[in-house]
Amino acid sequence: MYDAPKLGANVEQKELKIAARGVQVFYGETHAIKDVDIDIQAKTVTAFIGPSGCGKSTFLRCLNRMNDTIDICRVEGDITLDGEDIYDKRVDPVQLRAKVGMVFQKPNPFPKSIYDNVAYGPRIHGLSRNKAELDEIVEKALRRGAIWNEVKDRLHEPGTGLSGGQQQRLCIARAVATEPEVLLMDEPCSALDPIATAQVEELIDELRTRYSVVIVTHSMQQAARVSQRTAFFHLGNLVEYDDTATIFTNPRDERTESYITGRIG
């Protein structure tokens, strides 16, 4: 079993944001995630890498209880956010998802205006008292999504009319509009062209000054570019978790090395 990471003396010790211990996930009889322990630091980009079907997206969805929406899915173990159990019966998953935002693989703007896409979360969570405050929240989120200058003169046009890369940045703006503490990204660039991918990667680097970012990516180059910590999953197990530079240059486990060098994948 993988041991929870111990940060080396040369690594900046950051505040712990999410801690998972003994996490197991079952889809019916299928054991998809096996006994995962991981600590995710605040204001850090953590990448989950591994072959298709290895469990990285399933584990990501545990962090904001998205797996609750799948009838046959069962999650066991402990996951805490700032020391609080997110699976406690008193925790409202809707409120949790305001704190732990999510951006999906395929850009999925609502069939609404650009403005209403971003205003949706703040409205349902009652984050503004009037139109002026809501306007301010929307502008701030679009700026954080690095798309304000492209859309400020067309806020009432449909979000679905934007290009793929713009749609994904709109979805990031929508996710940060509720002032989350953690941002989960499930292969956010896999549907984008190289230019849009570069824009989103640059944005991820800016977002980590405010949020803890956890990104699932099938691209090892992307993990190396955007993350400070990397976790390698294989067959439902967390094989290795360390500083990104260590994972890519000096992995401890031969399975990690085989994946990095392309022998498995």
C-alpha positions as CSV (number, residue, x, y, z in Angstrom):
1,M,0.0,0.0,0.0
2,Y,1.1,3.5,-0.8
3,D,2.3,5.5,2.3
4,A,1.0,9.0,2.7
5,P,3.7,11.4,1.5
6,K,6.3,12.9,3.7
7,L,7.6,16.2,2.4
8,G,11.3,16.5,2.0
9,A,13.2,19.1,3.8
10,N,13.8,21.0,0.6
11,V,10.1,21.3,-0.1
12,E,8.1,24.3,1.0
13,Q,5.7,23.0,3.6
14,K,2.2,24.3,2.6
15,E,-1.0,24.3,4.6
16,L,-3.0,21.1,4.2
17,K,-6.3,21.6,2.3
18,I,-7.6,18.1,1.6
19,A,-6.7,14.9,3.3
20,A,-7.9,11.4,2.1
21,R,-7.3,8.3,4.1
22,G,-8.3,4.7,3.2
23,V,-10.5,5.8,0.3
24,Q,-12.2,2.9,-1.5
25,V,-14.7,3.3,-4.4
26,F,-17.0,0.6,-5.7
27,Y,-19.2,0.6,-8.8
28,G,-21.5,-2.2,-7.8
29,E,-19.1,-5.2,-7.4
30,T,-16.2,-3.4,-9.2
31,H,-13.5,-2.1,-6.9
32,A,-12.4,1.0,-8.8
33,I,-10.3,2.8,-6.1
34,K,-8.3,0.9,-3.6
35,D,-7.2,2.3,-0.3
36,V,-6.0,5.7,-1.4
37,D,-4.2,8.0,1.1
38,I,-3.2,11.5,-0.1
39,D,-2.6,15.0,1.3
40,I,-3.4,17.9,-1.0
41,Q,-1.8,21.2,-0.2
42,A,-3.4,24.7,-0.3
43,K,-2.6,27.0,-3.2
44,T,-0.8,24.3,-5.1
45,V,-1.6,22.6,-8.5
46,T,-1.7,18.8,-7.9
47,A,-1.8,16.6,-11.1
48,F,-3.3,13.1,-11.2
49,I,-1.8,11.1,-14.0
50,G,-2.0,7.5,-15.1
51,P,-3.4,5.3,-17.9
52,S,-7.0,5.5,-19.1
53,G,-9.3,3.7,-16.6
54,C,-6.8,3.9,-13.7
55,G,-9.2,5.7,-11.4
56,K,-7.9,9.2,-11.5
57,S,-11.2,10.8,-12.5
58,T,-13.2,8.6,-10.2
59,F,-11.0,9.7,-7.3
60,L,-11.2,13.4,-8.4
61,R,-15.0,13.1,-8.2
62,C,-14.8,11.9,-4.7
63,L,-13.4,15.3,-3.6
64,N,-16.7,17.1,-4.3
65,R,-19.1,14.1,-3.9
66,M,-19.9,14.1,-7.6
67,N,-20.0,10.3,-7.3
68,D,-23.1,10.7,-5.1
69,T,-25.0,11.2,-8.4
70,I,-24.2,7.6,-9.6
71,D,-26.6,5.1,-8.0
72,I,-24.3,2.1,-8.0
73,C,-21.3,4.0,-6.7
74,R,-20.2,3.6,-3.0
75,V,-17.4,5.6,-1.4
76,E,-15.7,4.4,1.8
77,G,-12.9,6.0,3.9
78,D,-12.3,9.5,5.1
79,I,-11.9,12.7,3.1
80,T,-11.6,16.0,4.9
81,L,-11.6,19.6,3.7
82,D,-9.9,21.9,6.2
83,G,-10.2,19.1,8.7
84,E,-14.0,18.7,8.2
85,D,-15.4,15.4,7.0
86,I,-17.0,16.1,3.6
87,Y,-19.1,12.9,3.8
88,D,-20.6,13.8,7.1
89,K,-24.4,13.4,6.8
90,R,-24.8,17.1,7.9
91,V,-22.8,18.3,4.9
92,D,-25.0,19.6,2.0
93,P,-23.3,18.4,-1.2
94,V,-24.6,21.5,-3.0
95,Q,-22.9,23.8,-0.5
96,L,-19.7,21.6,-0.7
97,R,-19.6,22.1,-4.5
98,A,-19.7,25.8,-4.0
99,K,-16.5,25.4,-2.0
100,V,-15.0,22.7,-4.3
101,G,-15.7,23.9,-7.9
102,M,-15.3,21.6,-11.0
103,V,-14.4,22.1,-14.6
104,F,-15.1,19.2,-16.9
105,Q,-13.3,17.6,-19.9
106,K,-15.7,19.1,-22.5
107,P,-16.7,22.7,-22.1
108,N,-20.3,22.7,-21.0
109,P,-21.7,26.2,-20.8
110,F,-25.4,26.4,-19.9
111,P,-27.7,27.4,-22.7
112,K,-27.9,30.9,-21.3
113,S,-26.1,34.2,-21.8
114,I,-22.4,34.6,-20.9
115,Y,-23.6,36.8,-18.0
116,D,-26.1,34.2,-16.7
117,N,-23.6,31.4,-17.0
118,V,-21.4,33.1,-14.4
119,A,-24.2,34.6,-12.3
120,Y,-26.0,31.2,-11.9
121,G,-23.9,30.0,-8.9
122,P,-23.9,33.3,-7.0
123,R,-27.6,33.6,-7.5
124,I,-28.5,30.2,-6.1
125,H,-26.1,30.6,-3.2
126,G,-27.4,34.1,-2.4
127,L,-23.9,35.8,-2.7
128,S,-25.2,39.1,-3.9
129,R,-27.8,41.5,-2.5
130,N,-28.5,43.5,-5.7
131,K,-27.8,43.8,-9.4
132,A,-24.8,46.0,-8.8
133,E,-23.1,43.4,-6.6
134,L,-23.9,40.6,-9.0
135,D,-22.4,42.6,-11.9
136,E,-19.3,43.0,-9.8
137,I,-19.1,39.3,-9.0
138,V,-19.6,38.4,-12.7
139,E,-16.9,40.8,-13.9
140,K,-14.4,39.6,-11.2
141,A,-15.0,35.9,-12.2
142,L,-14.7,36.6,-15.9
143,R,-11.4,38.5,-15.2
144,R,-10.2,35.5,-13.1
145,G,-11.2,33.3,-16.0
146,A,-9.0,35.4,-18.3
147,I,-11.9,36.1,-20.7
148,W,-13.3,39.4,-19.6
149,N,-11.7,41.4,-22.4
150,E,-13.1,39.1,-25.0
151,V,-16.7,39.1,-23.8
152,K,-17.3,42.4,-21.9
153,D,-19.2,43.8,-24.9
154,R,-21.3,40.7,-25.5
155,L,-22.3,39.5,-22.0
156,H,-25.9,38.9,-23.1
157,E,-25.0,36.7,-26.1
158,P,-25.2,32.9,-25.6
159,G,-22.2,31.3,-24.0
160,T,-22.5,28.5,-26.5
161,G,-21.6,30.9,-29.3
162,L,-18.0,31.2,-28.0
163,S,-15.0,29.2,-29.4
164,G,-14.1,25.9,-27.5
165,G,-11.2,27.6,-25.7
166,Q,-13.4,30.6,-24.7
167,Q,-16.1,28.2,-23.5
168,Q,-13.7,26.4,-21.3
169,R,-12.4,29.7,-19.8
170,L,-16.1,30.7,-19.3
171,C,-16.7,27.4,-17.4
172,I,-13.6,28.2,-15.2
173,A,-15.1,31.7,-14.6
174,R,-18.4,30.1,-13.7
175,A,-16.6,27.7,-11.3
176,V,-14.7,30.5,-9.5
177,A,-17.8,32.8,-9.3
178,T,-18.9,31.2,-6.0
179,E,-15.4,31.9,-4.4
180,P,-14.5,28.2,-4.1
181,E,-11.4,27.2,-2.1
182,V,-10.6,24.2,-4.3
183,L,-10.9,23.9,-8.1
184,L,-11.1,20.4,-9.6
185,M,-10.3,20.1,-13.4
186,D,-11.0,16.8,-15.2
187,E,-8.9,16.9,-18.3
188,P,-9.8,20.5,-19.0
189,C,-7.7,20.8,-22.2
190,S,-8.4,17.5,-23.9
191,A,-11.0,19.0,-26.2
192,L,-9.0,22.1,-27.0
193,D,-6.5,23.1,-29.7
194,P,-2.8,23.9,-28.7
195,I,-3.4,27.7,-28.5
196,A,-6.4,27.4,-26.3
197,T,-4.6,24.7,-24.2
198,A,-1.7,27.1,-23.6
199,Q,-4.2,29.9,-22.5
200,V,-5.9,27.5,-20.1
201,E,-2.5,26.3,-18.7
202,E,-1.4,29.9,-18.2
203,L,-4.7,30.5,-16.4
204,I,-4.2,27.5,-14.1
205,D,-0.8,28.9,-13.0
206,E,-2.6,32.2,-12.1
207,L,-5.4,30.5,-10.3
208,R,-3.2,28.7,-7.9
209,T,-2.4,32.0,-6.2
210,R,-6.0,31.9,-4.9
211,Y,-7.1,28.3,-5.0
212,S,-6.0,24.7,-4.5
213,V,-6.1,23.2,-8.0
214,V,-6.4,19.5,-8.7
215,I,-6.1,18.5,-12.3
216,V,-6.6,15.2,-14.0
217,T,-4.6,15.0,-17.2
218,H,-3.7,12.4,-19.8
219,S,-0.8,14.6,-20.9
220,M,2.4,14.1,-18.9
221,Q,3.9,17.2,-20.5
222,Q,0.9,19.2,-19.2
223,A,1.4,17.8,-15.7
224,A,5.0,18.7,-15.8
225,R,4.2,22.2,-17.0
226,V,1.4,23.2,-14.6
227,S,1.7,21.2,-11.4
228,Q,3.9,21.3,-8.3
229,R,2.8,17.9,-7.0
230,T,1.9,14.8,-9.1
231,A,0.1,11.6,-8.1
232,F,0.4,8.5,-10.3
233,F,-2.6,6.1,-10.4
234,H,-2.5,2.6,-11.8
235,L,-5.3,0.0,-11.7
236,G,-7.1,1.9,-9.0
237,N,-4.1,2.3,-6.8
238,L,-2.2,5.4,-5.9
239,V,1.3,4.2,-6.8
240,E,3.4,7.3,-6.0
241,Y,2.9,10.9,-5.0
242,D,5.6,13.5,-4.8
243,D,6.9,16.8,-6.1
244,T,6.3,16.9,-9.8
245,A,10.1,17.2,-10.6
246,T,10.8,14.1,-8.5
247,I,8.0,12.0,-10.2
248,F,9.3,12.9,-13.6
249,T,13.1,12.6,-13.0
250,N,13.6,10.3,-10.1
251,P,10.4,8.1,-9.4
252,R,10.7,5.6,-6.6
253,D,8.3,3.0,-8.1
254,E,9.2,1.1,-11.3
255,R,5.5,1.3,-12.4
256,T,5.8,5.1,-12.4
257,E,9.0,4.9,-14.3
258,S,7.5,2.5,-16.9
259,Y,4.5,4.9,-17.4
260,I,6.7,8.0,-17.6
261,T,9.0,6.4,-20.2
262,G,6.0,5.1,-22.2
263,R,6.4,1.3,-21.5
264,I,2.9,1.2,-20.0
265,G,0.0,3.4,-20.7
